[in-house]
Amino acid sequence: MRASGVSFIQQIGALIGSVGTLAAGWLLALLNGAPWALAGFIALGCAITIACIAALPETAPRLGRWKDLVDSLTSGDNMEARRQRA
């Protein structure tokens, strides 16, 4: 039962994703093969992708906080643990 659910989701994703190909063909046919409409369609897709990625929350620790990183590495507890592992 689980595998059929995953397959269903994959097929729905493929169906939704194929709409872009249909729209690109429609744009080319509408403008007699002019590539600018297709280039604009791709640029719009890129802009939507970038906006979605920018809206995602940050999950990785920030490496810009060097003071916090150095403090955590040089605290006595961590130094003692490293000595015991060596």
All heavy atoms as a GROMACS GRO file, in nm:
protein
  624
    1MET      N    1   0.082  -0.119   0.000
    1MET     CA    2   0.000   0.000   0.000
    1MET      C    3   0.087   0.126   0.000
    1MET      O    4   0.055   0.221  -0.065
    1MET     CB    5  -0.092  -0.006   0.122
    1MET     CG    6  -0.192   0.104   0.124
    1MET     SD    7  -0.308   0.075  -0.009
    1MET     CE    8  -0.431   0.191   0.028
    2ARG      N    9   0.197   0.123   0.075
    2ARG     CA   10   0.282   0.241   0.084
    2ARG      C   11   0.346   0.273  -0.051
    2ARG      O   12   0.352   0.387  -0.092
    2ARG     CB   13   0.391   0.219   0.187
    2ARG     CG   14   0.482   0.340   0.200
    2ARG     CD   15   0.600   0.315   0.288
    2ARG     NE   16   0.558   0.304   0.426
    2ARG     CZ   17   0.641   0.281   0.524
    2ARG    NH1   18   0.768   0.261   0.500
    2ARG    NH2   19   0.599   0.274   0.648
    3ALA      N   20   0.395   0.172  -0.121
    3ALA     CA   21   0.460   0.195  -0.250
    3ALA      C   22   0.364   0.255  -0.351
    3ALA      O   23   0.401   0.339  -0.431
    3ALA     CB   24   0.520   0.065  -0.304
    4SER      N   25   0.239   0.215  -0.347
    4SER     CA   26   0.144   0.270  -0.442
    4SER      C   27   0.116   0.417  -0.412
    4SER      O   28   0.091   0.496  -0.503
    4SER     CB   29   0.014   0.190  -0.441
    4SER     OG   30  -0.048   0.199  -0.315
    5GLY      N   31   0.122   0.456  -0.284
    5GLY     CA   32   0.104   0.597  -0.248
    5GLY      C   33   0.218   0.683  -0.299
    5GLY      O   34   0.198   0.792  -0.351
    6VAL      N   35   0.340   0.632  -0.287
    6VAL     CA   36   0.457   0.704  -0.336
    6VAL      C   37   0.450   0.717  -0.487
    6VAL      O   38   0.478   0.822  -0.544
    6VAL     CB   39   0.587   0.634  -0.291
    6VAL    CG1   40   0.708   0.694  -0.360
    6VAL    CG2   41   0.603   0.642  -0.141
    7SER      N   42   0.412   0.609  -0.553
    7SER     CA   43   0.400   0.612  -0.699
    7SER      C   44   0.295   0.714  -0.743
    7SER      O   45   0.315   0.786  -0.841
    7SER     CB   46   0.364   0.473  -0.750
    7SER     OG   47   0.343   0.477  -0.889
    8PHE      N   48   0.184   0.719  -0.669
    8PHE     CA   49   0.078   0.814  -0.702
    8PHE      C   50   0.129   0.957  -0.692
    8PHE      O   51   0.107   1.039  -0.782
    8PHE     CB   52  -0.040   0.793  -0.607
    8PHE     CG   53  -0.152   0.891  -0.627
    8PHE    CD1   54  -0.235   0.882  -0.738
    8PHE    CD2   55  -0.173   0.993  -0.536
    8PHE    CE1   56  -0.337   0.972  -0.756
    8PHE    CE2   57  -0.274   1.084  -0.554
    8PHE     CZ   58  -0.358   1.074  -0.664
    9ILE      N   59   0.203   0.988  -0.586
    9ILE     CA   60   0.256   1.124  -0.567
    9ILE      C   61   0.356   1.157  -0.678
    9ILE      O   62   0.357   1.268  -0.731
    9ILE     CB   63   0.323   1.137  -0.428
    9ILE    CG1   64   0.217   1.123  -0.319
    9ILE    CG2   65   0.398   1.267  -0.415
    9ILE    CD1   66   0.109   1.228  -0.323
   10GLN      N   67   0.440   1.062  -0.717
   10GLN     CA   68   0.536   1.086  -0.824
   10GLN      C   69   0.464   1.113  -0.956
   10GLN      O   70   0.505   1.201  -1.032
   10GLN     CB   71   0.630   0.967  -0.840
   10GLN     CG   72   0.732   0.955  -0.730
   10GLN     CD   73   0.818   0.832  -0.744
   10GLN    OE1   74   0.778   0.733  -0.804
   10GLN    NE2   75   0.937   0.836  -0.686
   11GLN      N   76   0.360   1.040  -0.983
   11GLN     CA   77   0.288   1.059  -1.108
   11GLN      C   78   0.214   1.193  -1.110
   11GLN      O   79   0.209   1.259  -1.214
   11GLN     CB   80   0.190   0.943  -1.132
   11GLN     CG   81   0.258   0.809  -1.146
   11GLN     CD   82   0.365   0.810  -1.253
   11GLN    OE1   83   0.347   0.864  -1.361
   11GLN    NE2   84   0.479   0.749  -1.224
   12ILE      N   85   0.159   1.233  -0.997
   12ILE     CA   86   0.092   1.364  -0.991
   12ILE      C   87   0.195   1.474  -1.011
   12ILE      O   88   0.170   1.573  -1.082
   12ILE     CB   89   0.017   1.380  -0.857
   12ILE    CG1   90  -0.099   1.281  -0.848
   12ILE    CG2   91  -0.031   1.522  -0.837
   12ILE    CD1   92  -0.207   1.302  -0.952
   13GLY      N   93   0.313   1.460  -0.948
   13GLY     CA   94   0.420   1.559  -0.968
   13GLY      C   95   0.463   1.570  -1.113
   13GLY      O   96   0.486   1.679  -1.164
   14ALA      N   97   0.473   1.457  -1.180
   14ALA     CA   98   0.511   1.457  -1.322
   14ALA      C   99   0.402   1.523  -1.407
   14ALA      O  100   0.432   1.596  -1.502
   14ALA     CB  101   0.536   1.315  -1.370
   15LEU      N  102   0.277   1.498  -1.371
   15LEU     CA  103   0.166   1.557  -1.445
   15LEU      C  104   0.166   1.709  -1.429
   15LEU      O  105   0.153   1.783  -1.527
   15LEU     CB  106   0.034   1.499  -1.396
   15LEU     CG  107  -0.093   1.550  -1.462
   15LEU    CD1  108  -0.092   1.511  -1.609
   15LEU    CD2  109  -0.214   1.496  -1.392
   16ILE      N  110   0.185   1.755  -1.307
   16ILE     CA  111   0.189   1.900  -1.283
   16ILE      C  112   0.312   1.962  -1.349
   16ILE      O  113   0.304   2.069  -1.408
   16ILE     CB  114   0.185   1.929  -1.132
   16ILE    CG1  115   0.049   1.887  -1.075
   16ILE    CG2  116   0.212   2.075  -1.103
   16ILE    CD1  117   0.042   1.888  -0.924
   17GLY      N  118   0.425   1.893  -1.341
   17GLY     CA  119   0.548   1.945  -1.402
   17GLY      C  120   0.543   1.951  -1.553
   17GLY      O  121   0.610   2.035  -1.615
   18SER      N  122   0.465   1.866  -1.615
   18SER     CA  123   0.458   1.866  -1.760
   18SER      C  124   0.380   1.984  -1.816
   18SER      O  125   0.387   2.012  -1.936
   18SER     CB  126   0.397   1.735  -1.810
   18SER     OG  127   0.261   1.727  -1.771
   19VAL      N  128   0.308   2.054  -1.732
   19VAL     CA  129   0.234   2.172  -1.777
   19VAL      C  130   0.331   2.278  -1.831
   19VAL      O  131   0.300   2.348  -1.927
   19VAL     CB  132   0.147   2.228  -1.662
   19VAL    CG1  133   0.085   2.361  -1.698
   19VAL    CG2  134   0.039   2.128  -1.626
   20GLY      N  135   0.449   2.288  -1.773
   20GLY     CA  136   0.548   2.385  -1.821
   20GLY      C  137   0.591   2.356  -1.963
   20GLY      O  138   0.608   2.448  -2.044
   21THR      N  139   0.608   2.230  -1.996
   21THR     CA  140   0.645   2.194  -2.132
   21THR      C  141   0.534   2.229  -2.230
   21THR      O  142   0.560   2.281  -2.340
   21THR     CB  143   0.676   2.043  -2.140
   21THR    OG1  144   0.774   2.012  -2.042
   21THR    CG2  145   0.726   2.004  -2.276
   22LEU      N  146   0.412   2.204  -2.191
   22LEU     CA  147   0.299   2.238  -2.277
   22LEU      C  148   0.290   2.390  -2.297
   22LEU      O  149   0.264   2.437  -2.408
   22LEU     CB  150   0.169   2.186  -2.218
   22LEU     CG  151   0.153   2.034  -2.217
   22LEU    CD1  152   0.029   1.995  -2.138
   22LEU    CD2  153   0.145   1.982  -2.358
   23ALA      N  154   0.311   2.465  -2.191
   23ALA     CA  155   0.305   2.611  -2.202
   23ALA      C  156   0.417   2.664  -2.290
   23ALA      O  157   0.397   2.757  -2.369
   23ALA     CB  158   0.312   2.674  -2.063
   24ALA      N  159   0.536   2.605  -2.280
   24ALA     CA  160   0.648   2.648  -2.364
   24ALA      C  161   0.618   2.622  -2.511
   24ALA      O  162   0.644   2.707  -2.598
   24ALA     CB  163   0.776   2.577  -2.321
   25GLY      N  164   0.563   2.506  -2.543
   25GLY     CA  165   0.526   2.477  -2.681
   25GLY      C  166   0.417   2.570  -2.731
   25GLY      O  167   0.419   2.614  -2.846
   26TRP      N  168   0.323   2.601  -2.644
   26TRP     CA  169   0.215   2.692  -2.681
   26TRP      C  170   0.271   2.832  -2.711
   26TRP      O  171   0.231   2.896  -2.808
   26TRP     CB  172   0.114   2.698  -2.568
   26TRP     CG  173   0.002   2.795  -2.591
   26TRP    CD1  174  -0.103   2.778  -2.676
   26TRP    CD2  175  -0.012   2.923  -2.532
   26TRP    NE1  176  -0.184   2.888  -2.671
   26TRP    CE2  177  -0.130   2.980  -2.584
   26TRP    CE3  178   0.063   2.996  -2.440
   26TRP    CZ2  179  -0.174   3.105  -2.546
   26TRP    CZ3  180   0.018   3.120  -2.402
   26TRP    CH2  181  -0.099   3.174  -2.456
   27LEU      N  182   0.367   2.878  -2.629
   27LEU     CA  183   0.427   3.009  -2.654
   27LEU      C  184   0.502   3.012  -2.787
   27LEU      O  185   0.494   3.110  -2.861
   27LEU     CB  186   0.522   3.046  -2.540
   27LEU     CG  187   0.458   3.095  -2.411
   27LEU    CD1  188   0.563   3.110  -2.302
   27LEU    CD2  189   0.387   3.228  -2.432
   28LEU      N  190   0.576   2.907  -2.816
   28LEU     CA  191   0.649   2.902  -2.942
   28LEU      C  192   0.554   2.901  -3.062
   28LEU      O  193   0.577   2.969  -3.162
   28LEU     CB  194   0.739   2.778  -2.947
   28LEU     CG  195   0.868   2.789  -2.867
   28LEU    CD1  196   0.939   2.656  -2.866
   28LEU    CD2  197   0.957   2.896  -2.926
   29ALA      N  198   0.446   2.827  -3.052
   29ALA     CA  199   0.351   2.820  -3.162
   29ALA      C  200   0.277   2.953  -3.179
   29ALA      O  201   0.251   2.996  -3.292
   29ALA     CB  202   0.251   2.708  -3.138
   30LEU      N  203   0.245   3.016  -3.068
   30LEU     CA  204   0.171   3.142  -3.072
   30LEU      C  205   0.252   3.253  -3.138
   30LEU      O  206   0.198   3.334  -3.213
   30LEU     CB  207   0.131   3.183  -2.930
   30LEU     CG  208   0.049   3.310  -2.915
   30LEU    CD1  209  -0.090   3.287  -2.975
   30LEU    CD2  210   0.038   3.348  -2.770
   31LEU      N  211   0.382   3.255  -3.114
   31LEU     CA  212   0.467   3.363  -3.165
   31LEU      C  213   0.551   3.318  -3.285
   31LEU      O  214   0.657   3.374  -3.311
   31LEU     CB  215   0.556   3.416  -3.053
   31LEU     CG  216   0.478   3.478  -2.936
   31LEU    CD1  217   0.572   3.514  -2.823
   31LEU    CD2  218   0.402   3.600  -2.983
   32ASN      N  219   0.505   3.218  -3.355
   32ASN     CA  220   0.571   3.170  -3.477
   32ASN      C  221   0.717   3.131  -3.454
   32ASN      O  222   0.804   3.160  -3.535
   32ASN     CB  223   0.561   3.273  -3.590
   32ASN     CG  224   0.417   3.297  -3.630
   32ASN    OD1  225   0.336   3.205  -3.628
   32ASN    ND2  226   0.386   3.421  -3.665
   33GLY      N  227   0.744   3.068  -3.344
   33GLY     CA  228   0.879   3.019  -3.316
   33GLY      C  229   0.975   3.121  -3.260
   33GLY      O  230   1.095   3.094  -3.254
   34ALA      N  231   0.927   3.239  -3.218
   34ALA     CA  232   1.017   3.339  -3.161
   34ALA      C  233   1.071   3.290  -3.026
   34ALA      O  234   0.994   3.250  -2.940
   34ALA     CB  235   0.943   3.472  -3.142
   35PRO      N  236   1.203   3.292  -3.011
   35PRO     CA  237   1.261   3.237  -2.888
   35PRO      C  238   1.244   3.328  -2.766
   35PRO      O  239   1.266   3.284  -2.654
   35PRO     CB  240   1.409   3.221  -2.923
   35PRO     CG  241   1.434   3.326  -3.026
   35PRO     CD  242   1.305   3.336  -3.105
   36TRP      N  243   1.206   3.453  -2.785
   36TRP     CA  244   1.200   3.547  -2.672
   36TRP      C  245   1.090   3.511  -2.574
   36TRP      O  246   1.106   3.529  -2.454
   36TRP     CB  247   1.184   3.689  -2.722
   36TRP     CG  248   1.293   3.724  -2.817
   36TRP    CD1  249   1.280   3.750  -2.950
   36TRP    CD2  250   1.432   3.729  -2.788
   36TRP    NE1  251   1.404   3.772  -3.005
   36TRP    CE2  252   1.499   3.760  -2.908
   36TRP    CE3  253   1.508   3.709  -2.675
   36TRP    CZ2  254   1.637   3.773  -2.915
   36TRP    CZ3  255   1.645   3.722  -2.682
   36TRP    CH2  256   1.708   3.754  -2.801
   37ALA      N  257   0.979   3.460  -2.624
   37ALA     CA  258   0.871   3.420  -2.534
   37ALA      C  259   0.915   3.302  -2.447
   37ALA      O  260   0.888   3.298  -2.327
   37ALA     CB  261   0.746   3.384  -2.613
   38LEU      N  262   0.986   3.208  -2.510
   38LEU     CA  263   1.035   3.093  -2.435
   38LEU      C  264   1.140   3.135  -2.334
   38LEU      O  265   1.142   3.087  -2.219
   38LEU     CB  266   1.091   2.988  -2.530
   38LEU     CG  267   1.136   2.857  -2.468
   38LEU    CD1  268   1.023   2.792  -2.392
   38LEU    CD2  269   1.188   2.764  -2.576
   39ALA      N  270   1.228   3.227  -2.374
   39ALA     CA  271   1.330   3.278  -2.281
   39ALA      C  272   1.264   3.350  -2.162
   39ALA      O  273   1.307   3.334  -2.047
   39ALA     CB  274   1.425   3.372  -2.353
   40GLY      N  275   1.159   3.426  -2.188
   40GLY     CA  276   1.086   3.492  -2.080
   40GLY      C  277   1.018   3.392  -1.988
   40GLY      O  278   1.015   3.411  -1.866
   41PHE      N  279   0.963   3.285  -2.045
   41PHE     CA  280   0.899   3.181  -1.967
   41PHE      C  281   1.000   3.113  -1.874
   41PHE      O  282   0.972   3.090  -1.755
   41PHE     CB  283   0.835   3.080  -2.061
   41PHE     CG  284   0.766   2.967  -1.993
   41PHE    CD1  285   0.640   2.985  -1.937
   41PHE    CD2  286   0.825   2.842  -1.985
   41PHE    CE1  287   0.576   2.881  -1.873
   41PHE    CE2  288   0.761   2.738  -1.922
   41PHE     CZ  289   0.636   2.758  -1.867
   42ILE      N  290   1.118   3.084  -1.926
   42ILE     CA  291   1.223   3.022  -1.845
   42ILE      C  292   1.272   3.119  -1.738
   42ILE      O  293   1.295   3.080  -1.622
   42ILE     CB  294   1.337   2.972  -1.934
   42ILE    CG1  295   1.287   2.856  -2.020
   42ILE    CG2  296   1.458   2.929  -1.852
   42ILE    CD1  297   1.384   2.811  -2.127
   43ALA      N  298   1.287   3.246  -1.773
   43ALA     CA  299   1.330   3.347  -1.675
   43ALA      C  300   1.227   3.361  -1.563
   43ALA      O  301   1.264   3.376  -1.446
   43ALA     CB  302   1.353   3.480  -1.744
   44LEU      N  303   1.100   3.354  -1.596
   44LEU     CA  304   0.996   3.360  -1.494
   44LEU      C  305   1.005   3.240  -1.401
   44LEU      O  306   0.994   3.255  -1.279
   44LEU     CB  307   0.858   3.366  -1.560
   44LEU     CG  308   0.740   3.368  -1.464
   44LEU    CD1  309   0.740   3.496  -1.384
   44LEU    CD2  310   0.610   3.353  -1.542
   45GLY      N  311   1.028   3.124  -1.457
   45GLY     CA  312   1.046   3.005  -1.373
   45GLY      C  313   1.166   3.017  -1.282
   45GLY      O  314   1.161   2.977  -1.165
   46CYS      N  315   1.275   3.075  -1.333
   46CYS     CA  316   1.394   3.096  -1.250
   46CYS      C  317   1.365   3.195  -1.138
   46CYS      O  318   1.408   3.176  -1.023
   46CYS     CB  319   1.510   3.145  -1.336
   46CYS     SG  320   1.575   3.022  -1.448
   47ALA      N  321   1.293   3.302  -1.169
   47ALA     CA  322   1.261   3.403  -1.068
   47ALA      C  323   1.173   3.342  -0.958
   47ALA      O  324   1.194   3.369  -0.838
   47ALA     CB  325   1.190   3.521  -1.132
   48ILE      N  326   1.078   3.258  -0.995
   48ILE     CA  327   0.992   3.193  -0.895
   48ILE      C  328   1.075   3.099  -0.809
   48ILE      O  329   1.059   3.094  -0.686
   48ILE     CB  330   0.876   3.119  -0.965
   48ILE    CG1  331   0.780   3.220  -1.026
   48ILE    CG2  332   0.804   3.026  -0.868
   48ILE    CD1  333   0.674   3.159  -1.116
   49THR      N  334   1.167   3.025  -0.870
   49THR     CA  335   1.252   2.934  -0.795
   49THR      C  336   1.340   3.009  -0.696
   49THR      O  337   1.353   2.971  -0.580
   49THR     CB  338   1.340   2.851  -0.891
   49THR    OG1  339   1.255   2.778  -0.979
   49THR    CG2  340   1.430   2.756  -0.816
   50ILE      N  341   1.401   3.119  -0.740
   50ILE     CA  342   1.487   3.198  -0.652
   50ILE      C  343   1.406   3.257  -0.537
   50ILE      O  344   1.451   3.257  -0.422
   50ILE     CB  345   1.559   3.308  -0.733
   50ILE    CG1  346   1.663   3.243  -0.824
   50ILE    CG2  347   1.624   3.410  -0.642
   50ILE    CD1  348   1.724   3.337  -0.926
   51ALA      N  349   1.286   3.305  -0.565
   51ALA     CA  350   1.201   3.361  -0.459
   51ALA      C  351   1.164   3.254  -0.357
   51ALA      O  352   1.164   3.280  -0.236
   51ALA     CB  353   1.076   3.424  -0.520
   52CYS      N  354   1.135   3.134  -0.403
   52CYS     CA  355   1.100   3.026  -0.311
   52CYS      C  356   1.220   2.985  -0.226
   52CYS      O  357   1.205   2.961  -0.105
   52CYS     CB  358   1.048   2.905  -0.388
   52CYS     SG  359   0.887   2.932  -0.463
   53ILE      N  360   1.337   2.978  -0.286
   53ILE     CA  361   1.457   2.942  -0.210
   53ILE      C  362   1.490   3.051  -0.108
   53ILE      O  363   1.527   3.021   0.006
   53ILE     CB  364   1.576   2.917  -0.305
   53ILE    CG1  365   1.551   2.788  -0.382
   53ILE    CG2  366   1.707   2.909  -0.229
   53ILE    CD1  367   1.651   2.762  -0.492
   54ALA      N  368   1.473   3.176  -0.146
   54ALA     CA  369   1.501   3.286  -0.053
   54ALA      C  370   1.403   3.286   0.065
   54ALA      O  371   1.438   3.330   0.175
   54ALA     CB  372   1.493   3.419  -0.127
   55ALA      N  373   1.282   3.234   0.044
   55ALA     CA  374   1.182   3.232   0.152
   55ALA      C  375   1.201   3.115   0.247
   55ALA      O  376   1.140   3.113   0.354
   55ALA     CB  377   1.043   3.227   0.091
   56LEU      N  378   1.285   3.018   0.212
   56LEU     CA  379   1.306   2.903   0.300
   56LEU      C  380   1.380   2.946   0.427
   56LEU      O  381   1.467   3.032   0.423
   56LEU     CB  382   1.389   2.796   0.228
   56LEU     CG  383   1.320   2.719   0.118
   56LEU    CD1  384   1.422   2.630   0.047
   56LEU    CD2  385   1.209   2.635   0.176
   57PRO      N  386   1.348   2.883   0.540
   57PRO     CA  387   1.418   2.917   0.663
   57PRO      C  388   1.560   2.860   0.663
   57PRO      O  389   1.586   2.756   0.602
   57PRO     CB  390   1.333   2.853   0.772
   57PRO     CG  391   1.265   2.739   0.704
   57PRO     CD  392   1.242   2.785   0.563
   58GLU      N  393   1.649   2.926   0.733
   58GLU     CA  394   1.787   2.880   0.744
   58GLU      C  395   1.792   2.768   0.848
   58GLU      O  396   1.739   2.782   0.958
   58GLU     CB  397   1.878   2.995   0.787
   58GLU     CG  398   2.023   2.958   0.801
   58GLU     CD  399   2.084   2.914   0.670
   58GLU    OE1  400   2.068   2.986   0.571
   58GLU    OE2  401   2.148   2.808   0.667
   59THR      N  402   1.854   2.656   0.814
   59THR     CA  403   1.864   2.544   0.907
   59THR      C  404   2.007   2.516   0.949
   59THR      O  405   2.029   2.448   1.048
   59THR     CB  406   1.805   2.417   0.845
   59THR    OG1  407   1.874   2.388   0.724
   59THR    CG2  408   1.657   2.434   0.816
   60ALA      N  409   2.103   2.564   0.875
   60ALA     CA  410   2.244   2.540   0.908
   60ALA      C  411   2.294   2.649   1.002
   60ALA      O  412   2.247   2.762   0.998
   60ALA     CB  413   2.328   2.539   0.781
   61PRO      N  414   2.391   2.615   1.088
   61PRO     CA  415   2.447   2.719   1.174
   61PRO      C  416   2.524   2.820   1.091
   61PRO      O  417   2.585   2.787   0.990
   61PRO     CB  418   2.540   2.642   1.267
   61PRO     CG  419   2.570   2.514   1.196
   61PRO     CD  420   2.451   2.485   1.111
   62ARG      N  421   2.519   2.942   1.132
   62ARG     CA  422   2.589   3.047   1.058
   62ARG      C  423   2.738   3.042   1.090
   62ARG      O  424   2.777   3.040   1.204
   62ARG     CB  425   2.532   3.183   1.094
   62ARG     CG  426   2.392   3.200   1.048
   62ARG     CD  427   2.346   3.342   1.075
   62ARG     NE  428   2.209   3.355   1.036
   62ARG     CZ  429   2.170   3.411   0.924
   62ARG    NH1  430   2.259   3.458   0.840
   62ARG    NH2  431   2.043   3.420   0.893
   63LEU      N  432   2.818   3.042   0.985
   63LEU     CA  433   2.962   3.038   1.003
   63LEU      C  434   3.020   3.177   1.025
   63LEU      O  435   3.137   3.191   1.054
   63LEU     CB  436   3.028   2.972   0.882
   63LEU     CG  437   2.992   2.825   0.862
   63LEU    CD1  438   3.057   2.772   0.734
   63LEU    CD2  439   3.035   2.743   0.980
   64GLY      N  440   2.939   3.279   1.012
   64GLY     CA  441   2.986   3.415   1.030
   64GLY      C  442   3.008   3.452   1.176
   64GLY      O  443   3.070   3.552   1.207
   65ARG      N  444   2.958   3.374   1.266
   65ARG     CA  445   2.976   3.403   1.409
   65ARG      C  446   3.103   3.336   1.459
   65ARG      O  447   3.100   3.239   1.535
   65ARG     CB  448   2.854   3.353   1.486
   65ARG     CG  449   2.729   3.424   1.446
   65ARG     CD  450   2.616   3.382   1.535
   65ARG     NE  451   2.497   3.368   1.453
   65ARG     CZ  452   2.394   3.294   1.483
   65ARG    NH1  453   2.392   3.225   1.594
   65ARG    NH2  454   2.290   3.289   1.404
   66TRP      N  455   3.216   3.387   1.418
   66TRP     CA  456   3.344   3.326   1.453
   66TRP      C  457   3.370   3.326   1.602
   66TRP      O  458   3.424   3.231   1.656
   66TRP     CB  459   3.458   3.398   1.380
   66TRP     CG  460   3.456   3.369   1.234
   66TRP    CD1  461   3.416   3.454   1.135
   66TRP    CD2  462   3.491   3.247   1.170
   66TRP    NE1  463   3.423   3.392   1.014
   66TRP    CE2  464   3.470   3.265   1.031
   66TRP    CE3  465   3.537   3.125   1.215
   66TRP    CZ2  466   3.495   3.165   0.940
   66TRP    CZ3  467   3.562   3.026   1.122
   66TRP    CH2  468   3.540   3.047   0.987
   67LYS      N  469   3.329   3.434   1.670
   67LYS     CA  470   3.355   3.442   1.813
   67LYS      C  471   3.283   3.328   1.885
   67LYS      O  472   3.342   3.262   1.971
   67LYS     CB  473   3.310   3.577   1.867
   67LYS     CG  474   3.340   3.597   2.014
   67LYS     CD  475   3.296   3.734   2.059
   67LYS     CE  476   3.331   3.759   2.203
   67LYS     NZ  477   3.275   3.665   2.297
   68ASP      N  478   3.157   3.303   1.850
   68ASP     CA  479   3.084   3.193   1.913
   68ASP      C  480   3.148   3.058   1.881
   68ASP      O  481   3.157   2.971   1.967
   68ASP     CB  482   2.938   3.193   1.867
   68ASP     CG  483   2.863   3.317   1.912
   68ASP    OD1  484   2.907   3.380   2.011
   68ASP    OD2  485   2.762   3.351   1.849
   69LEU      N  486   3.192   3.043   1.757
   69LEU     CA  487   3.254   2.917   1.716
   69LEU      C  488   3.385   2.894   1.792
   69LEU      O  489   3.408   2.786   1.846
   69LEU     CB  490   3.279   2.917   1.565
   69LEU     CG  491   3.343   2.793   1.507
   69LEU    CD1  492   3.253   2.672   1.528
   69LEU    CD2  493   3.374   2.812   1.361
   70VAL      N  494   3.467   2.998   1.799
   70VAL     CA  495   3.595   2.986   1.869
   70VAL      C  496   3.573   2.963   2.018
   70VAL      O  497   3.639   2.880   2.080
   70VAL     CB  498   3.683   3.111   1.843
   70VAL    CG1  499   3.805   3.112   1.933
   70VAL    CG2  500   3.724   3.114   1.697
   71ASP      N  501   3.477   3.034   2.076
   71ASP     CA  502   3.448   3.016   2.218
   71ASP      C  503   3.402   2.874   2.248
   71ASP      O  504   3.441   2.815   2.348
   71ASP     CB  505   3.341   3.114   2.265
   71ASP     CG  506   3.394   3.257   2.274
   71ASP    OD1  507   3.518   3.275   2.273
   71ASP    OD2  508   3.311   3.350   2.280
   72SER      N  509   3.319   2.817   2.160
   72SER     CA  510   3.271   2.681   2.184
   72SER      C  511   3.383   2.579   2.168
   72SER      O  512   3.384   2.476   2.235
   72SER     CB  513   3.155   2.648   2.092
   72SER     OG  514   3.199   2.636   1.959
   73LEU      N  515   3.478   2.607   2.080
   73LEU     CA  516   3.588   2.512   2.059
   73LEU      C  517   3.694   2.521   2.168
   73LEU      O  518   3.762   2.423   2.197
   73LEU     CB  519   3.653   2.537   1.922
   73LEU     CG  520   3.567   2.501   1.801
   73LEU    CD1  521   3.639   2.541   1.674
   73LEU    CD2  522   3.534   2.354   1.800
   74THR      N  523   3.710   2.638   2.227
   74THR     CA  524   3.816   2.656   2.326
   74THR      C  525   3.766   2.649   2.470
   74THR      O  526   3.844   2.669   2.562
   74THR     CB  527   3.886   2.791   2.305
   74THR    OG1  528   3.789   2.896   2.315
   74THR    CG2  529   3.956   2.796   2.172
   75SER      N  530   3.639   2.619   2.490
   75SER     CA  531   3.590   2.607   2.628
   75SER      C  532   3.654   2.484   2.691
   75SER      O  533   3.692   2.388   2.624
   75SER     CB  534   3.438   2.599   2.632
   75SER     OG  535   3.396   2.478   2.574
   76GLY      N  536   3.666   2.484   2.821
   76GLY     CA  537   3.735   2.377   2.893
   76GLY      C  538   3.675   2.241   2.871
   76GLY      O  539   3.746   2.141   2.859
   77ASP      N  540   3.543   2.229   2.865
   77ASP     CA  541   3.478   2.099   2.848
   77ASP      C  542   3.516   2.035   2.715
   77ASP      O  543   3.548   1.918   2.709
   77ASP     CB  544   3.326   2.114   2.857
   77ASP     CG  545   3.282   2.161   2.995
   77ASP    OD1  546   3.358   2.138   3.091
   77ASP    OD2  547   3.174   2.222   3.004
   78ASN      N  548   3.513   2.114   2.611
   78ASN     CA  549   3.545   2.060   2.478
   78ASN      C  550   3.692   2.024   2.467
   78ASN      O  551   3.726   1.924   2.406
   78ASN     CB  552   3.508   2.160   2.370
   78ASN     CG  553   3.358   2.171   2.350
   78ASN    OD1  554   3.286   2.079   2.383
   78ASN    ND2  555   3.314   2.283   2.298
   79MET      N  556   3.779   2.103   2.524
   79MET     CA  557   3.922   2.074   2.517
   79MET      C  558   3.953   1.944   2.591
   79MET      O  559   4.031   1.863   2.543
   79MET     CB  560   4.003   2.190   2.577
   79MET     CG  561   3.994   2.320   2.500
   79MET     SD  562   4.069   2.308   2.337
   79MET     CE  563   4.238   2.316   2.383
   80GLU      N  564   3.890   1.924   2.705
   80GLU     CA  565   3.913   1.802   2.782
   80GLU      C  566   3.862   1.680   2.705
   80GLU      O  567   3.929   1.576   2.702
   80GLU     CB  568   3.844   1.812   2.918
   80GLU     CG  569   3.884   1.704   3.014
   80GLU     CD  570   4.032   1.706   3.048
   80GLU    OE1  571   4.090   1.815   3.057
   80GLU    OE2  572   4.090   1.597   3.063
   81ALA      N  573   3.748   1.693   2.641
   81ALA     CA  574   3.693   1.581   2.564
   81ALA      C  575   3.784   1.546   2.447
   81ALA      O  576   3.803   1.429   2.415
   81ALA     CB  577   3.552   1.616   2.514
   82ARG      N  578   3.842   1.647   2.383
   82ARG     CA  579   3.933   1.621   2.270
   82ARG      C  580   4.061   1.553   2.318
   82ARG      O  581   4.116   1.466   2.251
   82ARG     CB  582   3.967   1.751   2.198
   82ARG     CG  583   3.869   1.777   2.086
   82ARG     CD  584   3.918   1.888   1.998
   82ARG     NE  585   3.826   1.999   2.021
   82ARG     CZ  586   3.860   2.123   2.042
   82ARG    NH1  587   3.984   2.159   2.037
   82ARG    NH2  588   3.770   2.214   2.065
   83ARG      N  589   4.109   1.593   2.433
   83ARG     CA  590   4.232   1.530   2.485
   83ARG      C  591   4.208   1.383   2.518
   83ARG      O  592   4.295   1.299   2.498
   83ARG     CB  593   4.278   1.603   2.613
   83ARG     CG  594   4.345   1.732   2.584
   83ARG     CD  595   4.406   1.793   2.709
   83ARG     NE  596   4.426   1.935   2.686
   83ARG     CZ  597   4.386   2.030   2.766
   83ARG    NH1  598   4.327   2.002   2.879
   83ARG    NH2  599   4.409   2.155   2.736
   84GLN      N  600   4.088   1.353   2.569
   84GLN     CA  601   4.059   1.213   2.604
   84GLN      C  602   4.044   1.128   2.479
   84GLN      O  603   4.080   1.011   2.480
   84GLN     CB  604   3.930   1.207   2.686
   84GLN     CG  605   3.948   1.262   2.825
   84GLN     CD  606   3.817   1.264   2.902
   84GLN    OE1  607   3.712   1.236   2.847
   84GLN    NE2  608   3.826   1.302   3.029
   85ARG      N  609   3.994   1.186   2.369
   85ARG     CA  610   3.980   1.109   2.244
   85ARG      C  611   4.113   1.085   2.177
   85ARG      O  612   4.129   0.987   2.106
   85ARG     CB  613   3.888   1.185   2.148
   85ARG     CG  614   3.743   1.165   2.178
   85ARG     CD  615   3.660   1.228   2.069
   85ARG     NE  616   3.606   1.351   2.127
   85ARG     CZ  617   3.573   1.459   2.061
   85ARG    NH1  618   3.588   1.464   1.933
   85ARG    NH2  619   3.524   1.564   2.122
   86ALA      N  620   4.210   1.173   2.199
   86ALA     CA  621   4.340   1.162   2.128
   86ALA      C  622   4.427   1.052   2.182
   86ALA      O  623   4.412   0.983   2.269
   86ALA     CB  624   4.414   1.293   2.136
   0.00000   0.00000   0.00000
